[in-house]
Amino acid sequence: MAVETPRPRPMILGRRRSVVASSLMFAIGAGGAYLLLRAVELLQTVLVMLTLALLIALTLEPLVTLLVRRTFLPRWIAAVVAWLLAIAVLAAPVVLAVDAATAQLPGLTRSVPRLITQAESHLGGLGTRLKALTGGSAGSSSSSVSPDKIVTYVLSGGQLIIDVFADVVVVGILSLWLLIALPRLVEAFYQLVPRTRRPAVETVTEDVLGQVSRFMLANVLTSVLAGVATWAWAWGWGIPYPILLGSLVAVLDLIPTVGSTIGGITVSLIALTVGLPTAIATTIFYVGFRVAEDYLIQPRAMRYSVELPGVITIPAVLIGGAVLGLPGALFAVPAALIIRAIVRDVALPALDRS
């Protein structure tokens, strides 16, 4: 008579445990994952600010390294100099945009109906159909604004400006601290890795940081170039509000792949207020600029491409934008670069060895 052998109990962490213990461990793990997701949701703003500060630090890291090698400055002095240079470069267009907005936005608000009427007239029969669909030209409608609404708008706008300014200051201070302490933080991360795996982890980490730094630096340079080119084009063709349009395109161009397209469409629509030929010429200009940006400007700015195909970039940007809005769209490509480096340097070699 054959003796029935008992069924082995499940293995968890190298030891055999009962079903009750396994269920308890699973419940604890699921509860911990839920609490972690809730913590991430509650701390979303803080995490976004930390990530943005880290990206700024990685963007300035090549400049800091260059200053340390060429001038033999201490790390913290080189970081402060690079950070102040970045503040000066970023502050100049912001000051110009704010000055232009202060001077031009009241006139823009009053002239919106006239601009819409001009655009409709330049479209011919299509403009007539649009006017019929929208219930007449925007210039024929008028509405009164009560004083209490004006006070409400001013107070809410002032609170929004204060909140945005506070967030910008926090991100700036965090980015400076990360820029100074980045080598020590990376070394501390290496110390947490077992000694036998430390060389491989160092290789992957250096590759990831280098890829992200080159991409962010090239992205900022091309965005500045796109803003200057937009300002020059709008000023040369008589398109209204060239400084505002240049600042808008520079910010939108920070979003990879789709940002420059959105900016080009916006400027082309505003160029329609000047005339249909100007709008067509502006569209052709942005198509050409987009081709030059993808195949000439970015590869030269980065010295070599990050080899991230558009079939990955576009879905990453769309998913990041849907999840976190503008910050998610900005973080999408760096996250995709990190995943690609991990898959290429860790996952694929492990699969080949198995």
C-alpha positions as CSV (number, residue, x, y, z in Angstrom):
1,M,0.0,0.0,0.0
2,A,1.5,3.3,-1.1
3,V,2.0,5.9,1.5
4,E,0.7,9.3,0.5
5,T,3.3,12.0,0.9
6,P,2.1,15.3,2.4
7,R,1.7,18.2,0.1
8,P,4.5,20.8,0.6
9,R,3.5,24.1,2.1
10,P,4.1,27.3,0.2
11,M,7.5,28.9,0.3
12,I,7.7,32.5,1.5
13,L,11.1,34.1,1.9
14,G,12.9,30.8,1.9
15,R,10.7,29.1,4.7
16,R,7.6,26.9,4.5
17,R,4.5,28.6,6.1
18,S,0.9,27.7,6.6
19,V,-1.9,29.0,4.4
20,V,-3.0,31.4,7.3
21,A,0.5,32.8,7.5
22,S,0.7,33.2,3.7
23,S,-2.7,35.0,3.6
24,L,-1.5,37.3,6.4
25,M,1.7,38.1,4.6
26,F,-0.3,38.8,1.4
27,A,-2.8,41.1,3.3
28,I,0.1,43.0,4.9
29,G,1.8,43.4,1.5
30,A,-1.4,44.6,-0.1
31,G,-2.1,47.0,2.8
32,G,1.4,48.4,2.6
33,A,1.0,48.9,-1.2
34,Y,-2.3,50.7,-0.7
35,L,-0.8,53.0,2.0
36,L,2.1,53.7,-0.3
37,L,-0.2,54.7,-3.1
38,R,-2.2,56.9,-0.8
39,A,0.9,58.6,0.5
40,V,2.1,59.2,-3.1
41,E,-1.3,60.7,-3.9
42,L,-1.3,63.0,-0.9
43,L,2.3,64.0,-1.5
44,Q,1.9,64.4,-5.2
45,T,2.7,68.1,-5.2
46,V,5.9,67.6,-3.0
47,L,7.1,64.7,-5.2
48,V,6.5,66.8,-8.4
49,M,8.5,69.6,-6.9
50,L,11.3,67.3,-5.9
51,T,11.4,65.7,-9.4
52,L,11.4,69.1,-11.1
53,A,14.3,70.2,-8.8
54,L,16.2,67.0,-9.6
55,L,15.8,67.6,-13.3
56,I,17.0,71.2,-13.0
57,A,20.1,69.9,-11.1
58,L,20.8,67.3,-13.7
59,T,20.4,69.9,-16.5
60,L,23.0,72.1,-14.8
61,E,25.4,69.2,-13.9
62,P,27.4,69.3,-17.2
63,L,28.0,73.0,-16.7
64,V,29.1,72.5,-13.1
65,T,31.4,69.7,-14.1
66,L,32.9,71.9,-16.8
67,L,33.5,74.8,-14.3
68,V,35.2,72.4,-11.8
69,R,37.5,71.0,-14.5
70,R,38.4,74.3,-16.2
71,T,38.6,76.7,-13.3
72,F,39.4,74.3,-10.4
73,L,36.7,75.9,-8.3
74,P,35.2,74.0,-5.3
75,R,32.1,72.1,-6.1
76,W,29.7,74.3,-4.2
77,I,31.0,77.5,-5.8
78,A,30.7,76.1,-9.3
79,A,27.2,75.0,-8.5
80,V,26.2,78.4,-7.2
81,V,27.7,80.1,-10.3
82,A,25.9,77.7,-12.7
83,W,22.6,78.2,-10.7
84,L,22.9,82.0,-10.8
85,L,23.6,81.9,-14.6
86,A,20.5,79.7,-15.1
87,I,18.5,82.2,-13.0
88,A,19.7,85.1,-15.1
89,V,19.0,83.3,-18.4
90,L,15.5,82.3,-17.3
91,A,14.7,85.6,-15.7
92,A,15.3,87.7,-18.8
93,P,12.5,86.3,-20.9
94,V,10.2,86.1,-17.9
95,V,10.8,89.8,-17.1
96,L,10.2,90.7,-20.8
97,A,7.0,88.5,-20.9
98,V,5.7,90.1,-17.7
99,D,6.4,93.6,-18.9
100,A,4.8,92.8,-22.3
101,A,1.8,91.2,-20.6
102,T,1.4,94.2,-18.3
103,A,1.5,96.6,-21.2
104,Q,-0.3,94.5,-23.8
105,L,-2.9,92.3,-22.0
106,P,-5.4,95.1,-21.5
107,G,-5.2,96.0,-25.1
108,L,-5.4,92.3,-26.1
109,T,-8.5,91.8,-24.0
110,R,-10.2,94.8,-25.6
111,S,-9.1,93.8,-29.1
112,V,-10.1,90.1,-29.0
113,P,-13.5,90.7,-30.7
114,R,-11.8,92.7,-33.4
115,L,-9.1,90.1,-33.9
116,I,-11.7,87.3,-34.2
117,T,-13.7,89.4,-36.7
118,Q,-10.5,90.0,-38.8
119,A,-9.7,86.2,-38.7
120,E,-13.3,85.4,-39.9
121,S,-13.0,88.0,-42.7
122,H,-9.7,86.5,-43.9
123,L,-11.3,83.0,-44.1
124,G,-13.9,84.1,-46.6
125,G,-16.8,81.7,-46.9
126,L,-15.5,79.5,-44.1
127,G,-15.4,82.5,-41.8
128,T,-19.0,83.3,-42.6
129,R,-20.0,79.7,-41.7
130,L,-18.1,79.9,-38.4
131,K,-19.8,83.2,-37.6
132,A,-23.1,81.6,-38.2
133,L,-22.2,78.6,-36.0
134,T,-21.0,80.8,-33.2
135,G,-24.1,83.1,-33.3
136,G,-22.5,86.1,-34.8
137,S,-19.2,87.9,-34.5
138,A,-17.6,88.2,-31.1
139,G,-17.5,91.9,-31.6
140,S,-21.3,92.3,-31.4
141,S,-21.5,90.9,-27.9
142,S,-21.0,92.9,-24.8
143,S,-21.3,92.1,-21.1
144,S,-21.1,94.1,-18.0
145,V,-18.7,93.2,-15.2
146,S,-19.7,94.0,-11.7
147,P,-17.2,95.5,-9.2
148,D,-17.5,92.5,-6.8
149,K,-16.5,90.2,-9.7
150,I,-13.4,92.4,-10.4
151,V,-12.4,92.2,-6.7
152,T,-12.9,88.5,-6.7
153,Y,-10.8,88.0,-9.8
154,V,-8.0,90.3,-8.5
155,L,-7.9,88.5,-5.1
156,S,-7.9,85.0,-6.6
157,G,-5.3,86.0,-9.2
158,G,-3.1,87.5,-6.5
159,Q,-3.4,84.3,-4.4
160,L,-2.5,82.2,-7.4
161,I,0.6,84.4,-8.2
162,I,1.7,84.1,-4.6
163,D,1.3,80.3,-4.6
164,V,3.2,80.0,-7.9
165,F,6.0,82.3,-6.7
166,A,6.3,80.2,-3.4
167,D,6.5,77.0,-5.4
168,V,9.1,78.5,-7.7
169,V,11.3,79.6,-4.8
170,V,11.1,76.2,-3.1
171,V,12.0,74.4,-6.4
172,G,14.9,76.8,-6.9
173,I,16.3,76.2,-3.5
174,L,15.9,72.5,-3.7
175,S,17.6,72.4,-7.1
176,L,20.6,74.4,-5.8
177,W,20.9,72.0,-2.8
178,L,20.7,68.9,-5.1
179,L,23.2,70.4,-7.5
180,I,25.7,70.9,-4.7
181,A,25.1,67.5,-3.0
182,L,24.5,65.4,-6.1
183,P,27.9,63.5,-6.0
184,R,27.5,62.8,-2.3
185,L,23.9,61.6,-2.8
186,V,25.0,59.3,-5.7
187,E,27.8,57.9,-3.5
188,A,25.4,57.3,-0.7
189,F,23.2,55.4,-3.1
190,Y,26.1,53.2,-4.2
191,Q,26.8,52.3,-0.5
192,L,23.3,50.8,-0.2
193,V,24.1,48.3,-3.0
194,P,25.9,45.0,-2.3
195,R,29.6,45.2,-3.1
196,T,29.4,42.4,-5.7
197,R,26.7,44.3,-7.7
198,R,28.1,47.8,-7.1
199,P,30.1,48.1,-10.4
200,A,27.1,47.2,-12.5
201,V,24.8,49.6,-10.6
202,E,27.4,52.3,-11.0
203,T,27.5,51.8,-14.8
204,V,23.8,51.9,-15.2
205,T,23.4,54.9,-12.9
206,E,26.1,56.9,-14.7
207,D,24.4,56.0,-18.1
208,V,21.0,57.1,-16.8
209,L,22.2,60.4,-15.3
210,G,24.2,61.2,-18.4
211,Q,21.3,60.5,-20.8
212,V,18.8,62.6,-18.7
213,S,21.3,65.5,-18.3
214,R,22.0,65.6,-22.1
215,F,18.4,65.4,-23.0
216,M,17.3,68.1,-20.5
217,L,20.1,70.5,-21.5
218,A,19.3,70.0,-25.2
219,N,15.6,70.4,-24.6
220,V,16.2,73.8,-22.8
221,L,18.5,75.0,-25.5
222,T,16.1,74.2,-28.3
223,S,13.2,75.7,-26.3
224,V,15.1,79.0,-26.0
225,L,15.9,78.9,-29.7
226,A,12.3,78.2,-30.6
227,G,11.2,81.2,-28.5
228,V,13.7,83.5,-30.1
229,A,12.8,82.3,-33.6
230,T,9.1,82.8,-32.8
231,W,9.7,86.3,-31.6
232,A,11.8,87.2,-34.7
233,W,9.2,85.7,-37.1
234,A,6.2,87.4,-35.4
235,W,8.0,90.7,-35.3
236,G,9.1,90.5,-39.0
237,W,5.7,89.6,-40.3
238,G,3.7,92.0,-38.1
239,I,2.0,89.4,-36.0
240,P,0.7,91.0,-32.8
241,Y,2.3,90.4,-29.4
242,P,5.6,88.8,-30.6
243,I,7.2,88.8,-27.1
244,L,4.2,87.0,-25.5
245,L,4.1,84.5,-28.4
246,G,7.9,83.8,-28.1
247,S,7.6,83.2,-24.4
248,L,4.6,80.9,-24.9
249,V,6.4,78.8,-27.6
250,A,9.5,78.6,-25.4
251,V,7.5,77.1,-22.5
252,L,5.5,74.8,-24.8
253,D,8.6,73.6,-26.6
254,L,9.8,72.1,-23.3
255,I,7.2,69.4,-23.8
256,P,8.9,67.0,-26.2
257,T,7.3,66.1,-29.5
258,V,4.0,67.7,-29.1
259,G,4.9,71.1,-27.4
260,S,6.4,72.7,-30.5
261,T,3.4,71.5,-32.6
262,I,0.9,73.1,-30.2
263,G,2.9,76.3,-30.2
264,G,3.1,76.4,-34.0
265,I,-0.7,75.9,-34.3
266,T,-1.3,78.7,-31.7
267,V,1.0,81.2,-33.5
268,S,-0.5,80.3,-36.9
269,L,-4.0,81.0,-35.7
270,I,-3.0,84.4,-34.3
271,A,-1.2,85.1,-37.6
272,L,-4.6,84.6,-39.3
273,T,-5.5,88.0,-37.8
274,V,-2.9,89.6,-40.2
275,G,-4.0,87.6,-43.2
276,L,-4.4,84.2,-44.7
277,P,-1.0,84.3,-46.6
278,T,0.7,85.2,-43.3
279,A,-1.0,82.3,-41.5
280,I,0.1,79.8,-44.3
281,A,3.6,81.1,-44.2
282,T,3.7,80.8,-40.5
283,T,2.5,77.2,-40.7
284,I,5.2,76.3,-43.3
285,F,7.8,78.0,-41.0
286,Y,6.9,75.9,-38.0
287,V,6.8,72.7,-40.1
288,G,10.3,73.5,-41.3
289,F,11.5,74.5,-37.8
290,R,10.1,71.2,-36.4
291,V,12.0,69.2,-39.0
292,A,15.2,71.1,-38.3
293,E,14.7,70.7,-34.5
294,D,14.3,67.0,-34.7
295,Y,17.1,66.2,-37.2
296,L,19.6,69.0,-36.9
297,I,19.3,71.1,-33.7
298,Q,18.7,68.5,-31.0
299,P,21.3,66.0,-32.3
300,R,23.9,68.7,-32.5
301,A,23.0,70.1,-29.1
302,M,23.2,66.6,-27.5
303,R,26.3,65.6,-29.4
304,Y,24.5,62.3,-30.1
305,S,20.9,61.2,-30.0
306,V,19.4,59.5,-27.0
307,E,18.1,56.8,-29.5
308,L,14.6,57.0,-28.1
309,P,12.2,56.4,-31.0
310,G,9.0,58.5,-31.5
311,V,6.9,55.4,-31.1
312,I,7.9,55.5,-27.4
313,T,8.3,59.2,-26.9
314,I,4.8,60.2,-28.1
315,P,2.8,57.7,-25.9
316,A,5.1,58.6,-23.0
317,V,4.3,62.3,-23.3
318,L,0.6,61.7,-23.8
319,I,0.4,59.4,-20.7
320,G,2.5,61.7,-18.6
321,G,0.3,64.7,-19.6
322,A,-2.9,62.8,-18.8
323,V,-1.7,61.7,-15.4
324,L,0.1,64.8,-14.1
325,G,-0.6,67.5,-16.7
326,L,2.3,69.7,-17.8
327,P,4.8,68.4,-15.2
328,G,3.9,64.8,-16.3
329,A,4.6,65.7,-19.9
330,L,8.0,67.2,-18.9
331,F,8.9,64.1,-16.8
332,A,7.7,61.6,-19.5
333,V,10.8,61.4,-21.7
334,P,13.3,61.3,-18.8
335,A,11.3,58.5,-17.2
336,A,11.3,56.7,-20.6
337,L,15.1,57.1,-20.8
338,I,15.5,55.6,-17.4
339,I,13.3,52.6,-18.2
340,R,15.1,52.1,-21.5
341,A,18.5,52.2,-19.8
342,I,17.4,49.7,-17.2
343,V,15.9,47.3,-19.8
344,R,18.9,47.5,-22.0
345,D,21.6,47.3,-19.3
346,V,19.9,45.1,-16.7
347,A,16.9,43.1,-18.0
348,L,18.3,42.0,-21.4
349,P,21.7,40.8,-20.2
350,A,19.9,38.9,-17.4
351,L,17.6,37.2,-20.0
352,D,20.6,36.4,-22.1
353,R,22.3,34.6,-19.2
354,S,19.3,32.6,-18.2
